[in-house]
Amino acid sequence: MPARRTLAVVGLAALLVLSGCGGASNGGGDGGGAPSFGAGDAERSTAAAEATASAGDGESASREALQQRALIKTGRLVVEVDDFESSRANLTESVEGYGGFVSETRTQRRGSENNSYVYGTLVLRVPSEEYESLLSDAEAEGDVVSSETSTEDVTERLVDLEARLENLRAERDRLRTLYDRANSTEDVLAVQRELSDVQGEIERLEAQKQSLERRVAYSTLTVELREPDPTPQYVRESWYDTPVLSAFLESVQGVLVVGRAIVVGFAYALPYLFAFVAPVALLGAAVWRFRHRLSR
């Protein structure tokens, strides 16, 4: 009995020891594994954050690309100015200050002597971001008669041209490879013709693309400058508003004009009278005298 009790105690002690070792071992495993798990989790969290940030940057770039449209801005402005030459000099200075230039100038003068006036047209090319500033400067030169601005979106056309150019360049590279590998003269000539056609199409599309890009980069403002017409504008008065003395003098002047017209008309008609009426009168007189003699 004591022996069994001793064995039971020893067995219980052994179980407690084993349980303690297992617990210590598990605790050590947990303690050792915990940092490892935390580091992996942190790395995964960092990678996810970077991926999210990259996705966000990509979306922002896409939105920004959509907002940056290729726009061709064209305007026309008619302004009445006091002095054409002064306004032209001011606008030339303004457009050059904004980094633009005057692409065309047309000038005409009307009237004569002191009653002449000048009007003309300036075609101004200015960087697109400075268009509104140049428009304000032009409007400040005088009284605005009319103003209009139009905008054309050519984004899709540029994208289409670039896609076509990429395909043609790829085809050109393929043809160059075939040209280098050609063995017979006939193959060389055939590939050369194809390559020439593709190169010509590439140059044509590149010219279109460059033209559109220049029109997008530089807006066009056509300004028509007009000096006022110095010719006095007479206002017709009613006849009963004319003073009595002025009416009498105008009537006398009218009588004199009619009398002078009659005299001048008679002077014009006198040669015709001598040329045509006198011979007829003489002939009539001769006939009358002849008949008068016969009646005796």
MARPATOR-343322 format. One record per residue (C-alpha): residue in three letters; x, y, z. Coordinates in Angstrom, 3 decimals. Layout:
N
<pt rest="Ala" px="X" py="Y" pz="Z"/>
...
***
This chain:
296
<pt rest="Met" px="0.000" py="0.000" pz="0.000"/>
<pt rest="Pro" px="2.715" py="2.451" pz="0.873"/>
<pt rest="Ala" px="4.543" py="1.325" pz="-2.234"/>
<pt rest="Arg" px="1.486" py="2.052" pz="-4.433"/>
<pt rest="Arg" px="1.040" py="5.458" pz="-2.804"/>
<pt rest="Thr" px="4.688" py="6.228" pz="-3.466"/>
<pt rest="Leu" px="4.358" py="5.211" pz="-7.094"/>
<pt rest="Ala" px="1.249" py="7.361" pz="-7.453"/>
<pt rest="Val" px="3.023" py="10.354" pz="-5.973"/>
<pt rest="Val" px="6.038" py="9.810" pz="-8.220"/>
<pt rest="Gly" px="3.782" py="9.470" pz="-11.270"/>
<pt rest="Leu" px="1.869" py="12.635" pz="-10.399"/>
<pt rest="Ala" px="5.132" py="14.503" pz="-9.885"/>
<pt rest="Ala" px="6.376" py="13.274" pz="-13.248"/>
<pt rest="Leu" px="3.170" py="14.461" pz="-14.950"/>
<pt rest="Leu" px="3.484" py="17.864" pz="-13.321"/>
<pt rest="Val" px="7.093" py="18.141" pz="-14.481"/>
<pt rest="Leu" px="6.188" py="17.138" pz="-18.013"/>
<pt rest="Ser" px="3.259" py="19.563" pz="-18.033"/>
<pt rest="Gly" px="5.540" py="22.349" pz="-16.829"/>
<pt rest="Cys" px="8.150" py="21.568" pz="-19.519"/>
<pt rest="Gly" px="5.504" py="21.392" pz="-22.193"/>
<pt rest="Gly" px="4.019" py="24.670" pz="-21.005"/>
<pt rest="Ala" px="7.473" py="26.256" pz="-20.914"/>
<pt rest="Ser" px="8.222" py="24.824" pz="-24.340"/>
<pt rest="Asn" px="4.908" py="26.081" pz="-25.746"/>
<pt rest="Gly" px="5.401" py="29.407" pz="-24.038"/>
<pt rest="Gly" px="8.881" py="29.659" pz="-25.487"/>
<pt rest="Gly" px="7.539" py="28.697" pz="-28.907"/>
<pt rest="Asp" px="4.851" py="31.266" pz="-28.650"/>
<pt rest="Gly" px="7.286" py="33.878" pz="-27.439"/>
<pt rest="Gly" px="9.733" py="33.076" pz="-30.210"/>
<pt rest="Gly" px="7.065" py="32.901" pz="-32.905"/>
<pt rest="Ala" px="5.248" py="36.036" pz="-31.937"/>
<pt rest="Pro" px="7.890" py="38.487" pz="-33.187"/>
<pt rest="Ser" px="8.219" py="36.509" pz="-36.366"/>
<pt rest="Phe" px="4.477" py="36.669" pz="-37.021"/>
<pt rest="Gly" px="4.319" py="40.396" pz="-36.166"/>
<pt rest="Ala" px="7.142" py="41.223" pz="-38.619"/>
<pt rest="Gly" px="5.453" py="39.307" pz="-41.456"/>
<pt rest="Asp" px="2.176" py="40.991" pz="-40.740"/>
<pt rest="Ala" px="3.897" py="44.400" pz="-40.767"/>
<pt rest="Glu" px="5.560" py="43.622" pz="-44.099"/>
<pt rest="Arg" px="2.265" py="42.499" pz="-45.581"/>
<pt rest="Ser" px="0.558" py="45.641" pz="-44.267"/>
<pt rest="Thr" px="3.319" py="47.855" pz="-45.741"/>
<pt rest="Ala" px="3.069" py="46.132" pz="-49.123"/>
<pt rest="Ala" px="-0.701" py="46.518" pz="-49.115"/>
<pt rest="Ala" px="-0.356" py="50.184" pz="-48.233"/>
<pt rest="Glu" px="2.162" py="50.717" pz="-51.022"/>
<pt rest="Ala" px="-0.105" py="48.923" pz="-53.494"/>
<pt rest="Thr" px="-3.048" py="51.053" pz="-52.384"/>
<pt rest="Ala" px="-0.939" py="54.213" pz="-52.705"/>
<pt rest="Ser" px="0.245" py="53.154" pz="-56.159"/>
<pt rest="Ala" px="-3.324" py="52.484" pz="-57.237"/>
<pt rest="Gly" px="-4.346" py="55.869" pz="-55.866"/>
<pt rest="Asp" px="-1.487" py="57.582" pz="-57.720"/>
<pt rest="Gly" px="-2.459" py="55.783" pz="-60.913"/>
<pt rest="Glu" px="-6.067" py="56.904" pz="-60.589"/>
<pt rest="Ser" px="-4.944" py="60.474" pz="-59.870"/>
<pt rest="Ala" px="-2.704" py="60.420" pz="-62.926"/>
<pt rest="Ser" px="-5.575" py="59.090" pz="-65.028"/>
<pt rest="Arg" px="-7.899" py="61.817" pz="-63.780"/>
<pt rest="Glu" px="-5.240" py="64.452" pz="-64.447"/>
<pt rest="Ala" px="-4.672" py="63.101" pz="-67.944"/>
<pt rest="Leu" px="-8.392" py="63.280" pz="-68.630"/>
<pt rest="Gln" px="-8.507" py="66.874" pz="-67.416"/>
<pt rest="Gln" px="-5.566" py="67.926" pz="-69.618"/>
<pt rest="Arg" px="-7.498" py="68.103" pz="-72.864"/>
<pt rest="Ala" px="-5.941" py="69.310" pz="-76.101"/>
<pt rest="Leu" px="-7.926" py="72.470" pz="-76.877"/>
<pt rest="Ile" px="-7.527" py="74.856" pz="-79.818"/>
<pt rest="Lys" px="-8.701" py="78.303" pz="-78.774"/>
<pt rest="Thr" px="-9.555" py="80.909" pz="-81.422"/>
<pt rest="Gly" px="-10.975" py="84.395" pz="-80.906"/>
<pt rest="Arg" px="-12.027" py="87.460" pz="-82.878"/>
<pt rest="Leu" px="-12.353" py="90.972" pz="-81.496"/>
<pt rest="Val" px="-13.507" py="94.241" pz="-83.093"/>
<pt rest="Val" px="-12.450" py="97.420" pz="-81.274"/>
<pt rest="Glu" px="-12.982" py="101.079" pz="-82.148"/>
<pt rest="Val" px="-9.804" py="102.988" pz="-81.231"/>
<pt rest="Asp" px="-8.693" py="106.613" pz="-81.343"/>
<pt rest="Asp" px="-5.386" py="105.956" pz="-83.097"/>
<pt rest="Phe" px="-4.704" py="102.813" pz="-85.122"/>
<pt rest="Glu" px="-0.906" py="102.996" pz="-85.077"/>
<pt rest="Ser" px="-0.748" py="103.521" pz="-81.327"/>
<pt rest="Ser" px="-3.069" py="100.574" pz="-80.629"/>
<pt rest="Arg" px="-1.169" py="98.336" pz="-83.027"/>
<pt rest="Ala" px="2.111" py="99.162" pz="-81.274"/>
<pt rest="Asn" px="0.554" py="98.444" pz="-77.873"/>
<pt rest="Leu" px="-0.813" py="95.068" pz="-78.940"/>
<pt rest="Thr" px="2.466" py="94.096" pz="-80.603"/>
<pt rest="Glu" px="4.294" py="94.868" pz="-77.379"/>
<pt rest="Ser" px="1.726" py="92.932" pz="-75.331"/>
<pt rest="Val" px="1.795" py="89.769" pz="-77.433"/>
<pt rest="Glu" px="5.599" py="89.730" pz="-77.507"/>
<pt rest="Gly" px="5.661" py="90.226" pz="-73.743"/>
<pt rest="Tyr" px="3.505" py="87.113" pz="-73.335"/>
<pt rest="Gly" px="5.882" py="85.090" pz="-75.498"/>
<pt rest="Gly" px="3.781" py="85.287" pz="-78.668"/>
<pt rest="Phe" px="4.077" py="87.028" pz="-82.015"/>
<pt rest="Val" px="2.139" py="88.867" pz="-84.720"/>
<pt rest="Ser" px="1.563" py="86.448" pz="-87.591"/>
<pt rest="Glu" px="-0.294" py="88.788" pz="-89.958"/>
<pt rest="Thr" px="-1.153" py="92.468" pz="-90.366"/>
<pt rest="Arg" px="-3.571" py="94.138" pz="-92.800"/>
<pt rest="Thr" px="-4.114" py="97.906" pz="-92.979"/>
<pt rest="Gln" px="-6.373" py="100.129" pz="-95.107"/>
<pt rest="Arg" px="-6.928" py="103.872" pz="-95.246"/>
<pt rest="Arg" px="-10.192" py="105.448" pz="-96.308"/>
<pt rest="Gly" px="-11.280" py="109.004" pz="-96.960"/>
<pt rest="Ser" px="-9.119" py="111.862" pz="-98.196"/>
<pt rest="Glu" px="-6.949" py="114.603" pz="-96.732"/>
<pt rest="Asn" px="-8.049" py="115.527" pz="-93.197"/>
<pt rest="Asn" px="-11.122" py="113.295" pz="-93.357"/>
<pt rest="Ser" px="-9.164" py="110.042" pz="-93.753"/>
<pt rest="Tyr" px="-9.227" py="107.237" pz="-91.211"/>
<pt rest="Val" px="-7.409" py="103.910" pz="-90.831"/>
<pt rest="Tyr" px="-8.657" py="100.438" pz="-90.006"/>
<pt rest="Gly" px="-6.855" py="97.121" pz="-90.087"/>
<pt rest="Thr" px="-6.525" py="93.605" pz="-88.697"/>
<pt rest="Leu" px="-3.876" py="91.972" pz="-86.514"/>
<pt rest="Val" px="-3.579" py="88.182" pz="-86.211"/>
<pt rest="Leu" px="-1.905" py="87.445" pz="-82.868"/>
<pt rest="Arg" px="-0.493" py="84.070" pz="-81.752"/>
<pt rest="Val" px="0.041" py="83.685" pz="-78.022"/>
<pt rest="Pro" px="0.675" py="80.738" pz="-75.648"/>
<pt rest="Ser" px="-2.651" py="79.218" pz="-74.655"/>
<pt rest="Glu" px="-2.270" py="80.042" pz="-70.973"/>
<pt rest="Glu" px="-1.834" py="83.755" pz="-71.840"/>
<pt rest="Tyr" px="-4.856" py="84.047" pz="-74.143"/>
<pt rest="Glu" px="-7.191" py="85.634" pz="-71.594"/>
<pt rest="Ser" px="-4.556" py="88.206" pz="-70.596"/>
<pt rest="Leu" px="-3.990" py="89.228" pz="-74.220"/>
<pt rest="Leu" px="-7.754" py="89.442" pz="-74.793"/>
<pt rest="Ser" px="-8.089" py="91.808" pz="-71.827"/>
<pt rest="Asp" px="-5.274" py="93.999" pz="-73.152"/>
<pt rest="Ala" px="-6.926" py="94.192" pz="-76.573"/>
<pt rest="Glu" px="-10.322" py="95.092" pz="-75.091"/>
<pt rest="Ala" px="-8.694" py="97.888" pz="-73.089"/>
<pt rest="Glu" px="-7.542" py="99.643" pz="-76.285"/>
<pt rest="Gly" px="-10.957" py="101.174" pz="-77.000"/>
<pt rest="Asp" px="-14.656" py="100.497" pz="-77.324"/>
<pt rest="Val" px="-15.438" py="96.836" pz="-77.993"/>
<pt rest="Val" px="-17.819" py="96.434" pz="-80.932"/>
<pt rest="Ser" px="-17.934" py="92.630" pz="-80.917"/>
<pt rest="Ser" px="-16.070" py="89.749" pz="-79.286"/>
<pt rest="Glu" px="-16.205" py="85.989" pz="-79.749"/>
<pt rest="Thr" px="-14.105" py="83.001" pz="-78.693"/>
<pt rest="Ser" px="-14.402" py="79.389" pz="-79.848"/>
<pt rest="Thr" px="-12.731" py="76.246" pz="-78.493"/>
<pt rest="Glu" px="-12.116" py="72.999" pz="-80.391"/>
<pt rest="Asp" px="-11.234" py="69.784" pz="-78.550"/>
<pt rest="Val" px="-8.715" py="67.774" pz="-80.613"/>
<pt rest="Thr" px="-7.688" py="65.300" pz="-77.916"/>
<pt rest="Glu" px="-9.224" py="62.320" pz="-79.698"/>
<pt rest="Arg" px="-7.650" py="63.302" pz="-83.003"/>
<pt rest="Leu" px="-4.195" py="63.474" pz="-81.419"/>
<pt rest="Val" px="-4.682" py="60.120" pz="-79.706"/>
<pt rest="Asp" px="-5.813" py="58.564" pz="-82.983"/>
<pt rest="Leu" px="-2.852" py="60.031" pz="-84.868"/>
<pt rest="Glu" px="-0.405" py="58.743" pz="-82.253"/>
<pt rest="Ala" px="-1.925" py="55.244" pz="-82.400"/>
<pt rest="Arg" px="-1.717" py="55.189" pz="-86.190"/>
<pt rest="Leu" px="1.860" py="56.414" pz="-86.057"/>
<pt rest="Glu" px="2.825" py="53.658" pz="-83.628"/>
<pt rest="Asn" px="1.363" py="51.014" pz="-85.941"/>
<pt rest="Leu" px="3.086" py="52.489" pz="-88.977"/>
<pt rest="Arg" px="6.435" py="52.697" pz="-87.181"/>
<pt rest="Ala" px="6.111" py="49.049" pz="-86.161"/>
<pt rest="Glu" px="5.324" py="48.155" pz="-89.765"/>
<pt rest="Arg" px="8.324" py="50.202" pz="-90.924"/>
<pt rest="Asp" px="10.606" py="48.287" pz="-88.549"/>
<pt rest="Arg" px="9.227" py="44.986" pz="-89.848"/>
<pt rest="Leu" px="9.815" py="46.065" pz="-93.449"/>
<pt rest="Arg" px="13.359" py="47.123" pz="-92.636"/>
<pt rest="Thr" px="13.985" py="43.662" pz="-91.219"/>
<pt rest="Leu" px="12.571" py="42.082" pz="-94.374"/>
<pt rest="Tyr" px="14.688" py="44.441" pz="-96.466"/>
<pt rest="Asp" px="17.852" py="43.316" pz="-94.697"/>
<pt rest="Arg" px="16.917" py="39.655" pz="-95.192"/>
<pt rest="Ala" px="15.864" py="39.961" pz="-98.834"/>
<pt rest="Asn" px="17.979" py="37.887" pz="-101.185"/>
<pt rest="Ser" px="16.714" py="38.664" pz="-104.663"/>
<pt rest="Thr" px="16.545" py="42.011" pz="-106.417"/>
<pt rest="Glu" px="12.809" py="41.601" pz="-106.938"/>
<pt rest="Asp" px="12.217" py="41.147" pz="-103.211"/>
<pt rest="Val" px="14.422" py="44.132" pz="-102.417"/>
<pt rest="Leu" px="12.503" py="46.382" pz="-104.803"/>
<pt rest="Ala" px="9.113" py="45.187" pz="-103.535"/>
<pt rest="Val" px="10.032" py="45.771" pz="-99.899"/>
<pt rest="Gln" px="11.582" py="49.119" pz="-100.776"/>
<pt rest="Arg" px="8.336" py="50.281" pz="-102.413"/>
<pt rest="Glu" px="6.320" py="49.248" pz="-99.383"/>
<pt rest="Leu" px="8.819" py="50.907" pz="-97.087"/>
<pt rest="Ser" px="8.660" py="54.136" pz="-99.099"/>
<pt rest="Asp" px="4.848" py="54.207" pz="-98.923"/>
<pt rest="Val" px="4.858" py="53.586" pz="-95.176"/>
<pt rest="Gln" px="7.505" py="56.262" pz="-94.598"/>
<pt rest="Gly" px="5.485" py="58.776" pz="-96.638"/>
<pt rest="Glu" px="2.360" py="58.061" pz="-94.597"/>
<pt rest="Ile" px="4.345" py="58.440" pz="-91.370"/>
<pt rest="Glu" px="5.649" py="61.841" pz="-92.461"/>
<pt rest="Arg" px="2.149" py="62.985" pz="-93.470"/>
<pt rest="Leu" px="0.627" py="61.990" pz="-90.134"/>
<pt rest="Glu" px="3.519" py="63.509" pz="-88.198"/>
<pt rest="Ala" px="2.967" py="66.802" pz="-90.027"/>
<pt rest="Gln" px="-0.737" py="66.725" pz="-89.081"/>
<pt rest="Lys" px="0.121" py="65.937" pz="-85.476"/>
<pt rest="Gln" px="2.690" py="68.725" pz="-85.248"/>
<pt rest="Ser" px="0.250" py="71.196" pz="-86.782"/>
<pt rest="Leu" px="-2.428" py="70.311" pz="-84.212"/>
<pt rest="Glu" px="0.085" py="70.510" pz="-81.365"/>
<pt rest="Arg" px="1.203" py="73.976" pz="-82.496"/>
<pt rest="Arg" px="-2.403" py="75.167" pz="-82.666"/>
<pt rest="Val" px="-3.016" py="73.774" pz="-79.184"/>
<pt rest="Ala" px="0.138" py="75.361" pz="-77.766"/>
<pt rest="Tyr" px="-0.538" py="78.783" pz="-79.345"/>
<pt rest="Ser" px="-4.017" py="80.301" pz="-79.396"/>
<pt rest="Thr" px="-5.041" py="82.702" pz="-82.163"/>
<pt rest="Leu" px="-6.657" py="86.092" pz="-81.565"/>
<pt rest="Thr" px="-7.708" py="88.192" pz="-84.567"/>
<pt rest="Val" px="-8.133" py="91.846" pz="-83.605"/>
<pt rest="Glu" px="-9.798" py="94.346" pz="-85.957"/>
<pt rest="Leu" px="-8.956" py="97.944" pz="-85.055"/>
<pt rest="Arg" px="-11.133" py="100.770" pz="-86.428"/>
<pt rest="Glu" px="-10.620" py="104.477" pz="-86.212"/>
<pt rest="Pro" px="-13.841" py="106.532" pz="-86.100"/>
<pt rest="Asp" px="-15.079" py="107.999" pz="-89.387"/>
<pt rest="Pro" px="-14.354" py="111.766" pz="-89.228"/>
<pt rest="Thr" px="-16.988" py="112.620" pz="-91.876"/>
<pt rest="Pro" px="-19.684" py="114.751" pz="-90.154"/>
<pt rest="Gln" px="-23.104" py="113.187" pz="-90.106"/>
<pt rest="Tyr" px="-25.733" py="115.753" pz="-91.105"/>
<pt rest="Val" px="-29.179" py="115.544" pz="-89.564"/>
<pt rest="Arg" px="-31.973" py="116.436" pz="-91.983"/>
<pt rest="Glu" px="-34.326" py="119.069" pz="-90.568"/>
<pt rest="Ser" px="-37.991" py="119.514" pz="-91.404"/>
<pt rest="Trp" px="-38.696" py="122.268" pz="-93.944"/>
<pt rest="Tyr" px="-40.825" py="124.255" pz="-91.518"/>
<pt rest="Asp" px="-37.901" py="124.412" pz="-89.065"/>
<pt rest="Thr" px="-35.840" py="126.449" pz="-91.566"/>
<pt rest="Pro" px="-35.560" py="130.178" pz="-90.707"/>
<pt rest="Val" px="-37.462" py="132.592" pz="-93.009"/>
<pt rest="Leu" px="-34.377" py="134.431" pz="-94.280"/>
<pt rest="Ser" px="-32.577" py="131.153" pz="-94.981"/>
<pt rest="Ala" px="-35.640" py="129.856" pz="-96.830"/>
<pt rest="Phe" px="-35.798" py="133.053" pz="-98.985"/>
<pt rest="Leu" px="-32.071" py="132.903" pz="-99.792"/>
<pt rest="Glu" px="-32.325" py="129.214" pz="-100.638"/>
<pt rest="Ser" px="-35.270" py="129.993" pz="-102.968"/>
<pt rest="Val" px="-33.316" py="132.765" pz="-104.702"/>
<pt rest="Gln" px="-30.398" py="130.405" pz="-105.042"/>
<pt rest="Gly" px="-32.763" py="127.858" pz="-106.544"/>
<pt rest="Val" px="-34.064" py="130.397" pz="-109.110"/>
<pt rest="Leu" px="-30.496" py="131.285" pz="-110.070"/>
<pt rest="Val" px="-29.635" py="127.624" pz="-110.446"/>
<pt rest="Val" px="-32.662" py="127.058" pz="-112.698"/>
<pt rest="Gly" px="-31.840" py="130.145" pz="-114.804"/>
<pt rest="Arg" px="-28.246" py="129.056" pz="-115.173"/>
<pt rest="Ala" px="-29.402" py="125.560" pz="-116.115"/>
<pt rest="Ile" px="-31.644" py="127.040" pz="-118.841"/>
<pt rest="Val" px="-28.798" py="129.152" pz="-120.244"/>
<pt rest="Val" px="-26.396" py="126.233" pz="-120.203"/>
<pt rest="Gly" px="-29.021" py="123.994" pz="-121.839"/>
<pt rest="Phe" px="-29.620" py="126.566" pz="-124.584"/>
<pt rest="Ala" px="-25.882" py="126.807" pz="-125.151"/>
<pt rest="Tyr" px="-25.730" py="123.041" pz="-125.562"/>
<pt rest="Ala" px="-28.740" py="123.051" pz="-127.941"/>
<pt rest="Leu" px="-27.628" py="126.004" pz="-130.121"/>
<pt rest="Pro" px="-25.280" py="123.989" pz="-132.371"/>
<pt rest="Tyr" px="-28.051" py="121.457" pz="-132.996"/>
<pt rest="Leu" px="-30.391" py="124.296" pz="-133.961"/>
<pt rest="Phe" px="-27.937" py="125.587" pz="-136.565"/>
<pt rest="Ala" px="-27.196" py="122.100" pz="-137.829"/>
<pt rest="Phe" px="-30.729" py="120.770" pz="-138.175"/>
<pt rest="Val" px="-33.408" py="123.486" pz="-137.720"/>
<pt rest="Ala" px="-31.833" py="126.158" pz="-139.956"/>
<pt rest="Pro" px="-31.669" py="123.979" pz="-143.105"/>
<pt rest="Val" px="-35.246" py="122.867" pz="-142.577"/>
<pt rest="Ala" px="-36.349" py="126.497" pz="-142.128"/>
<pt rest="Leu" px="-34.532" py="127.592" pz="-145.281"/>
<pt rest="Leu" px="-36.049" py="124.737" pz="-147.255"/>
<pt rest="Gly" px="-39.501" py="125.618" pz="-145.973"/>
<pt rest="Ala" px="-39.017" py="129.261" pz="-146.902"/>
<pt rest="Ala" px="-37.910" py="128.312" pz="-150.422"/>
<pt rest="Val" px="-40.956" py="126.079" pz="-150.918"/>
<pt rest="Trp" px="-43.263" py="128.835" pz="-149.684"/>
<pt rest="Arg" px="-41.797" py="131.407" pz="-152.080"/>
<pt rest="Phe" px="-42.034" py="128.986" pz="-154.990"/>
<pt rest="Arg" px="-45.689" py="128.302" pz="-154.310"/>
<pt rest="His" px="-46.359" py="131.978" pz="-153.866"/>
<pt rest="Arg" px="-44.960" py="132.723" pz="-157.357"/>
<pt rest="Leu" px="-47.049" py="129.970" pz="-158.903"/>
<pt rest="Ser" px="-50.197" py="131.378" pz="-157.339"/>
<pt rest="Arg" px="-49.658" py="134.718" pz="-159.152"/>
***
